Structure formats: C-alpha cells, structure tokens
Amino acid sequence: MSILNVENLSFGFGDKVLLRNASFRMVKGEHAGLVGANGAGKTTLFNILTGKLIPDEGRVYRQPSINIGYLDQLSGLEKGYTIRETLKSAFDELFQIEKEMLEVADKLSNVNGSESEKLLNRFGRLQDILYASDFYRIDSLVDNTANGLGLDILGMDTSVDKLSGGQRTKVKLAKLLLRSPDILFLDEPTNYLDKEHIEWLSNYLKDYPKNFMVISHDTEFLNNITNVIYNIEFANLKRYPGNYNEFLKLKDSESKRYIEQYNKQQQEIARLEDFISKNIVRASTSKRAKSRRKQLDKIERLEKPKTLSKPSFSFLQSRESGKLIFKSSGMDIGYNYPIISNLNLNLMKGEKIAITGCNGIGKSTLLKTILGIIPSLKGKVELGDYLYPIYFEQESATSNNTPVEEIWNEFPQKSQKEIREALAKCGLSQKHVLQKMSTLSGGEQAKVRICKLMMKPSNWIIFDEPTNHLDVDAKSALKEALINYDGTILLVCHEKEFYQDWITGLWNIEEHIISSL
C-alpha cells in the first residue's frame, strides 16, 4: 500500500534542470536512502515532497491522515527555551489533550446524570489516547533520546540560544524523532554526530515502525538502515531495492548493460551507414541501400552514456616548516571559562593527526586556540617557525557572491579562466560557478571553500569536519589529496573510515579531560 505518490515531477532553477519527469511510490514500511552527487537535487526533492517548494510540473499525493517530519539543513529553533523544554514540545498535542482531560475532570464535580455519563466517556477516551501515546513516559522518552544523541552532555537545562549550529541540529533531530511522524525526511542527519551516536541513530531507524527517507553520504550508515535506494543522476530519479551496497551492484550491472547495448547499436548504425554510402548511387544496389536507409531511420537511438565528472583535489606546498609545529603546556581552552584544562600537546613536522571526542567537547575550540584565533585561558603555547597554515572551518557564513567572485575577491591576481578551471577541478560545473553561494548545496559550498584553500601554498592543513556534506566521490578525492600531502595535518572528523588508514596519530580529547581531572 503506497502512502506517498509522486507523478511526473519536474523542477529546475533557470536553465538548470534538477528533476525531469520523476515518478515513484513510497510503500508502507519503506526505509529509503536518497543519494546522488552534490547539487543533484536531493534537498530540492525533499522540499517538494514536504511542500516547501512547488514543482514546475507534476504532483505529489499523500493520504490526508499522513503526517510528515522534516530535518533540513536550514531551519531554526524557537529561542528562549532549554533543550529539555524544546524536546518536550514534540508532545504539545498530547499536553493539550491532558489539559482538556483535566478540564473535563473539573466539570465532573459539578454535574450529574446523563451529562456526567457523557463527561466520563469523554474523560475515558482522552485518557486512552494518552496511554496509547506513551504520554506518561514522556520524561523517559526525552531522556533516552537525548542520551542516545549525546545531548545530555550539554546539560538538559541549557538554553538552545547558547548552542552551536551542530548542537542545534542534534536538538532538532531529537525533537523530530520524539514526534515519530508517519514519514521522516532526514537531510544528512549524521553530520554532527559522533560514532556512538550514529550507531544509536542507526539502530533507532532500523527499528522505526513507520517510513523514512534519508539523504546521506555516509555509506556505512545507509547500508545499516535502508531497504531501498533512490538515486538522482542527470535529473533522472530511479528506485533500486536493497541497501546501498546492493544499489551499487545493480547500478554497475545496469550501466554495463547499457554501454554494451549502446556500443552494439553504434556498430549496427555504422554498418548500415557504410552500406548506404557505398551502394546508394549504384543502380544495381540502390534499392537495397534505400531499404537499409528506412531500416536506419526506424532505429530508436540510445543516448550516449553519460559520466559524472569526479572532483580532484590537491594542495600547493610552501617552503618547509621548522621541526616543531605546535607545543602546549598546561593549556586551558574555552571562551569565558575553561572547557578543557591542562592540555599538554605536541605536534611535529610531517605528522598527520586526527582529533576525536564527542561533539561539543571542544575540538573546534582547540583548533582555533592552536591557530591563535582565540587566546588560551592559561598555560604556555608555542608555535614553530615558517608555518603557512590553511584552515577549513566547520561552520562558515554563506555570502551572496558567486563562486567565481568568492575566489576572485581573495585572489585578484588570478584570471577568470584560472578560477573557473580550479572550480571545475573541484567538481563544480559552469552552471554552479555563476550561481550565488547561498543557492548552492552544502556540498557545493564546501567544494568552493576547499578550492580557495587549494590556491594558497601551505605546509600545515587544519581541517574541521571537511567531509560534512561532501558526496562519496568528493570524500574519496579529498582523502587521496591528504594522503599525498607532504606537510602536517590536524583533522577533526567523525568518519573514522575517512582517516583511519593514513593518519600517524590520534588525539582523543576525552582521554585528555579524564587525565586532567
């Protein structure tokens, strides 16, 4: 039984077509992944399915009783509430029912007879709704979900106004899960989650009794939670049964079959064209040549197989640094008060270090302190000689410049041709580079920021969650670039599979906290 029907959906921005004549049915119990390259139109499809965008053509049907929940990359939280209050607001409808039930109870003390019987029946129905909805377990449900996503570490009475962007995303996700809608739409839910919290979410979604569709570039996560994959490629949407690995196998077989059919057809077309050109003017064979021409005209020609251009990253090397890169003794980091104390760290030339620890623990603050963007609160900090760092910040404001303007502003000596070539190398098409940054997907914006760093010679890379939003091919290309980089690397990343086979060391910030207690 289908609970969501999409018929002949088309959508585009200007001359950029994102979806063309897309149709599918979401059946009950479907746990779907939505995949595709950065900028393919995944978030756009979500916005159409949830009613935030109106398609150019086609329609979306869903049963009137179906309620949906959407975790997107842009929505905010209501200010002035604590984490606990925000999560409990997921049950506002139930609290309203409780309020009505208590009002009915008050009226019961002042009536009798048939009116009393009506009120008693109404009280019973309302109470049954609350019991069926686990109303009396709300506090437990809130605590379990908060613990599963690591919000308890932040303090449940913390105001959401004080949270970072990543922490607010976790609160939005927790609230959405507590609502338990009939269809969940999750846009890159793992971006700000630690490994153990991704595992918790994975187990939660595997057991989710209703439907969901998830956009994610985390292939392990998709493999664990999905039973169907929808792929957007060249504005076409196609459904594949199974998890992500099964999708890759099916798509690969499909591509090979299509290429084989295309090549056979091209050979047949070439054979017919050759016969026609040799025989059309000869009286003895002209009739046969005309027959072949009719045969050729009837062939429904297959479109030439398309291939996505894969990004390629590389970083310019500056002169070598000194042997010491960074050293701290008894360093406290934080803003108004220490969040991590007594850090004794040592980073030497050529080391490639991954920094791990739960979200909100202070990894980004540590990077900013090392770079001198914010001062340490205590202790001794020493930087080495001849350092030329480049820094990828986890959260960055989005401008209304085009990608070309964004880079030109920083490198005015570069020609427009050089800038366009650099952006193309990073996987951005000619259409992308003339759009405003604010209209690009998160992955496309990240590629522009990486492109900017690629144009600056360095001997020290500091990357804070660079894989957030990047598609599979872009992550693979970035990993290769970091492996080939001859300088020093400090990397914050929640995807262990991205760094585990090339780093030279690991700084687990949680261990540093324990050792300083």
N, C-alpha and C positions, 0 to 999 in steps of 0.2 A: 504494500500500500504506500503510495507516494504522499509525502507531506509538503513537498515543495516542487513546483513545476516551473521550468524556465523554457520559454518558447521563442526561438528566432531572435535572440538578443544581439543587438549591435550597438557599439558605442565608440566614440572617438573624440579626441581633442584636436580641433583644427583639421589638419590633413593627416594626423597620426591616428590610425585605426587600432584600437586595443582589443576589441571583440567584434567578431563577424559571424552573424547568424548562429549564435551559440544556443544549443538546446540540451537540457538534461532533466532528469527526475531524481530527486533525493528520496530514497525509500526509507521506511521506518527502520531504525537500528543502524543506520549508516554512520560509520566513523570515518570521515573523509579528510584527506590531505589535499591542499591546493598548492601546486608547485609551478614553477616557471622562472625564467631569468628575471633579474632586477628590471623593473619597468614594463614587464609583460602585461600587466593589468590585473594582478591578483587583488590588490586592495580596492581597485576600481570595481571589480566584480562584487566584492563584499559590500561596498557602498550601495551598489544597485540592489543587491539581494535584501539589504536591510532598509531600503527606502530612502537612503541619504542622497542618492543620485537617480535621475530619471534617464532610462536608456533612450538612445536615438530611435531604435526600433525594437519591437518585441515586447513580451510581457512576462511578469513574474507572478505566479499564483501560489498562494498558500492557504491552508484551511483557516477560517476565521478564529478558531479556538487556539491556534498555534501561537505561542509566544516565543520571541527570539531574544537572545542576548549577544551583544557585540563588544568585544575588546579590540579597540582600534589603537593606532599609534598616536592619536592627537587629542582625544577627549580628556577633560579635566575632572577634578574632584571638587565637591562643594566645600568652600572654605569655612574655617571656624569649628570643624568637628575633629574629634580624636579618631584614631584608627578604629578603636572598638565601636564608637558611635557610627562611623561610616559603614562598617561591616554589618552592624545590626540593622542599618537602614535597608538592607536587602530584604528584610521581612516586614517592611512598613505595612503592606496589605494585611498581614496576619495581626499586627499590633492594632490595626483599625478594627479588625473583626473582634479582637479581645475587648476593645473599648465598647463596641456595640453590645457584646455579651454582658459586660458589667452593667451597662445601662439597662438592659433587659432585666437583670437580676434586681436592680434598684426598683424597677416598676412592679416587680412581683410582690413586693411587700405592701403595695397599696391597692391591689386588685384581687378579685376572687371570681369564682365561677368560670364561665366559658372563656372570658378574657385571660384568666390565669392559665388555663389549659393551653391557649394559643401561645402565650409568652413562654410557657415551659417547653413547648415543642420548638419554638424559635431558639431558646437557650440551648436545648439539646443539639440542634442542627449546627449551631455556631461552635459549640464545644467539640463536636465530632470533626468539624473542619480543622480546628486547631490541633486535635490529637493526630489526625491523618497527616498533617503537615509538619509534624515534629516540633510544634511551637514550644513545647515545654522542654525541648532540648536545644533551644537556640544558643544559649551561652556555651554549651558543649560543642556545638557545630562550629560556632565562630572561633573558639579556641583551637579546635582541631585543624581547621583550615588555615588559620593564622600561623600555627606551628608548622604545618606542612610546607608553607611558602616562606617561612623564615621571618614573618612579621613580628613574632613575639620578641625577637632580639632587639627590635627598635623601641619596644615599650608600647603596650596597647593604649596607654593614655596620652601618647604623643600626638600633637596636632598634625593633621595632614599638611598644613601650611609649611611645616618645617622639613618636609621630606624632599629628597632629591627626585629627579624625574623617574629614575629606575624604581625607586621605592614606591612612588605614587602608582606606577604601573602595576606593581605587585598587589597593592591595595585594591586597585580596580579589578584585577583578575580574581582576587579572593572574594570580593563582593559579588562578582558575576557568577562564580561557582556556587556560592551560597544561594543565589536566586534560583539555580537549577532550571533554566529555561528549556523549552522543548527542542530548540536548535541553538547551539552555541556557535558563534563565529569568533574565532580567536586569531588575531593577526600577530604573528611572531611572539607567542606567549613566553618563550624560554629565554628571550634576550637578556633579561635582568635577573635570571635565576641561577643559583649555584647548582652544582651537580646533584646534591641530595634533594634539593627542591624540585629539580627537573624530574628526578626519579619519582618523587611523591606525586607530582602532576601527571606523570606518565601512568602510574598505577591508578590514579583517580579517573583519568579519561578512559583507560581500558575498561573500567567497570561502570562507566557512565551509562545509565539505562536508556538515555534518550539520544538525540542526534547531535553531531557536531561537525564543523568543517574548520580545519586549521591551516593557516599559512605558516610554513616553517622551512628554514634551510638546514635544520638540524636533522640529518638523515637517520641517525640512530633513534631519535625521538619519534620521527614519523613511522619508522619500522615497528616500533613498540605499540603504537596506538591506533593505526589505521587498518581498515579493511577495504578501502577503495581510494584511488588517487585520481584527481582531476588535474590535467596538465594544460597550461595555456602556452601556446607556441605559435608565432606568426599570426596572432589574432584568432586562432582556432582553439576551441576548448574540446578536450576529449577525455572520456572516462575510461579508467583501467581498474579492473577488480584486483584486490590484493593490497599488500603493503608497498613501501617504496622500492624495496629490492625487486619485488615481483613486477612492479611498474617498469623498472629499468630493463629487465629481461624482455618484457613484452614490447616495449618501445624499440629496443635494439633489433628484435626479430622483425618488427613491423617496418623499420627503416631499411633493413637489409632486403626484405621482400620488395619494397617499393623501388629501391635503387636497381634491383635485378630486373623488375618489370620495365622500368624506365629505359634501362640500357638495351633490353630486348626490343622495345618499341623503337628506339632510335636506330637500331640496326635494321629493322624492318623498313622504316621510313627511308633510310639511306639506300637500301637495296631497291625499293620502288622508284625513288627519285633517279637513281643511276640508270635503271632500265628505261624510264620515260625519256631522259635526256638523250640516250643513245638511239632510241627507236621511234621517237615521235615524228621525225621528218622522213623516215623511210616508208615508202608506200606499202611494202610487204609487211611491215610490223607496226604501222601507225595505229591500226585498230586495237591491237593488243596493248600498245602504250596508253591509248585513251582509256581502255578498260582499267589499267593499273592506276591511272590518274583518278578515276572515280573511286577506286579502292582506297587510294591515299586520302582523298577528300573525306571519306567516311570514318577515318580513324579519329577517335576521340583522344586527343593528345594529352599525355600526362605532363603535369607541370614539372619543370626541372627541380630535383631535390634541393631544398634549402638547408643551409647550415648556419647555426648561430656563431657569430664571431666571438671567440673567447678572449677575455681580458689577459693582458700580460703586464706584470709589474716588475720594476727594477729600480734600485735606489743608487743615486750618484755617490761616489766615495769622495770625501775630502781628504786632506792630509791626515796622517795617523795621529791618534791621541797619545798622551802620556800613558804610562803603565797603570796608574791609578785613575779610576773614573770617579768613584764616589766612596766616601767613608763617613760613618756617623758613630758617635759615642754617647750613650745615654740620651738619645734624641727623643723628645716628646713631640708628637704632631697633633694638630687639631686647629680649631678656629678660636673660639672663646675659652675653651677648656680642652685638655688632652683627651683624645680618643684612643691613642696608643702611646704608651710610655716606654722609656728606656730601650729604644731601638739601637742595636749595635749591628750595623750592616757594612758590608764591604763588597764593592763591585770593581772588578779589574778589567782591563782592556781585553776585548775579544770574547768575554763571557756573554752567554745568551740565557737570561734568567726569566722564568715565569713566576709571577706573583699570584698567589692563591689565597683564599679566605672567603668567608661568607659575605654576601652583599651588605653594604652599609658599615663594614668593619673599618674602612679607612684606606682602601687600596688606592683610590684616585687621589685622596688627600696626600698619601705618601709620595706619589709621583710628582704632584705639584710642589711638595716641600723639597724633594730632591732637586727639582729644576729651579727652585728659588722663586716660584710664582707666589707662594705663601711662605712666611718665615716659620722656622721650627720654634716651638714654645720653650724648649730647653735643650741643653746638650751641645755637643760640638759637631759641626758639619763641615766636611772638607770635600771640595771638588778638585779634580785633576786638571792638568794643563792641556791646552789645544783641543778643547771639546767643541764639537759642532753638532749639537743635537737637533733632531726633528721630532715633533710631538703630535700624536694623534689623540685628541681629547675625546672622551666618551660622549659628552653632550656638547653640542655646538649650535649656536644660533643660526637660523636659516635666513639668508638675505633674499632680496628680490633681484639680484644680479643674475645674469645667465652664467653658465659655467665658464664660457669664454671670458666674460667680464670679470668673474671671480678670480681667475688666474692672472689675467692681464693687469688687474689692479696691483697685484703683488710682484709681477714680473713684466714691467712695462717695456723692457728691452726686447722681449720676445715678439716675434711676428705672429699675426693671427694664424697663419698656416702652421707654425710650430706648435701653437697652443692646441689647435684642432687635432693635429696628429697625435699629440700627447694624450688628449682626451679619448681619441679613438683607440689608442693602445690600451687604455683602461676599460674599454668596453662600452663607451658612450657613442651613440650614433650621431649623425649630423643633425637629426631632429632634436635629440636631447640637448645638444650644446647651445641651442638657441632658445630653449625654454627657461623660465625663471627657476632658480634653485628651489623656491618654495613649492613648485608644482611637481618636482621630481620625487620619486620614491626614496625611502630611506637608504636603500642600497645604492641608488644612483648618486645621491648626495655624498655617501661615503666614498664612492669612486672618485668624485671630484676632489674631495679633501685629500685622498691618497695621491692623486695626480699632482696636486700642489706640492706635496712633500717630496715626490719623485724628482722635482725640478730643482731641489735645493741640495747641494753637496753636504754630506754628513759623515760622521764616524760613530754616531750614537743614536739609536732609534728608541723612542719611548712611546709605546702604543697602549692605549687604554681601551680595551674591548673593541678592536678593529673589525672583528668578524660579525658584530651585530648588524643585521640587515643584508649582509653580503650573500649572494647566491652561491651555489655549490662550486661553479667554475671559478668565480672570483676568489673564494676562500682558498681553493687549490692553487691558484696563481700567486696569491699573497704568501701562502706558506712556502712555495718554491723560492720566491724573492727573498724571504727572510733566511731561508737555509743558505742561499748563495751570498748573503751579505757578509762582508768581511769585518764589519765593525762590531760594536757592542749593542746588545738588545736588552731592554727591560719591557716585559709584556704582561699586561693584565688581560686574562682571557678565561671565560668559564667553560670553554670547549677543550677538554683535555686531549681529544683526538687531534686537535689542530697543532698542538705544540709538543706532545709527549715524546716524539721520536727525533727531535732536533735540538732541544734546549740542553744547556750544560749544567743547569742548576735550578733549584726551586726555593722560593722564599714563601713559606706558609705563615702568613701574618697571625693566624690563630695560635700557632705554636709560640710566636714571639710574645703574644699577650700573656699566655699561660706562664712562660718563663720569667716574665717581669712581675708577676704577682707575688 
